[in-house]
């Protein structure tokens, strides 16, 4: 009997690119996570099957500064000057809905919700 392999896809799926317009080196991250420094990221693709999936982009490292919240899947070809003329410096990728109040608490404390990975 042949061995059957089952693969389970974990959402959201975050694809990071080292250059604008989805070019350059690629890094793929899955699951709920916070990326504390996007220094080498110039564009991204955020995909989830959930309409409540949340992508939060911050203007400073470690989830500080101004932020912008996106819901559902999103492609962003250029992270430069995206938020009030500032570059994206950190982000949170979540398959669940994060409210604005939750995002403000993360910004205040620097602490991600339980079950999130910090990268």
N, C-alpha and C positions, 0 to 999 in steps of 0.2 A: 504494500500500500504506500502511495506517495504521501510525503509529509505536506500538510497544508499550513501555510503561513498566513496569519491574519495581521494586517497592519491597521492600526487605529490612528487616524489623523487627529491631531490636537489643534484646536483653534483658540485664539486667532493665529494666523500665520503672518509674520512680519518679515518682509524681504527688504534688506538694507543694501544700498548701492553706494560705492565710494565716489561716484561722479553723478552729475546732474543727468536728468532724462534717462534714468534706469540703466546707466552704463558703469563700467568699471568692475571692481571686485564686488562680490555678492556675499551676503551673510543672511542666513535664514534662521529665524527664531520663532518658536511656537509656545503657546500658552500665555498665561497672565504674567506680565513682567514689567519691570521698570529699568530702562537703560539710563544710567546716571550721567553719561557723557556721550554725545553724538558727534564728537570731534571729527571722525573720519566718515561721517554719513552725509551725503549730499542729496539723496532722493530715496523714496521708499514706496513700497506697496503694502497695504494693510488689508487682509482678507479674513472674513469670518462669515459663517452661515447665519449668524445671529444679527438681527437688526439692532439689538441693544449693545453690540460690541462697541467699545469706546477706545479711541485713540486720543491721548492728551499730549500736546506738544508744549514745551516750556522754553522760555528765552534764556534761562540760566541752567547750569549744571545742578545735579541733585534735586531736580523738581522744584526749582525756585524761579522767581521772576514772573512775568506775564505768561499766560497760558491760553491755548485754544483747544476746545473740545470738538472732536468729530465723532459721529455715530455711524455705525455700519462700515462697510468696506470703503476704502479710499486709496487713491493713487496720488502721490505728491511728487512731481517731477523736479522740484527745486526747493530746498529747505532754507535758502538764503533769504533774508529780509521778509520772512513769511508772517511774522507777528509784529505789527506796528513798526515795521522797518528793522526788526531784530531777527537774527538767525535762531534756528532751533538748536538748543544745547542739551536737552534731555527729553525723555518721553516715557509715557506709560501706554502699554498695550494690554487691553482687557477684553475678554469675551463676555463680560457682564457689563451692565450699565453702571457707570460711575457718575454720581450726581455732581453738580457744581460744588455743593457743600463738601462732599468727600474729597474732591480735587483740592479745594482750598485747605482742608485739613492735612492732606498729604504735603502740600506746599509749606504749610506752617511747621509741620513736625519732621518732614523728610522721611516718614515711615509709610511703607506700602501696606495695603490691606493683607490680612492673613491669606496665605496660599499663593502670594505673588513672589516671583524670583527677582532679585536685584542683580543687575548685570553692570 
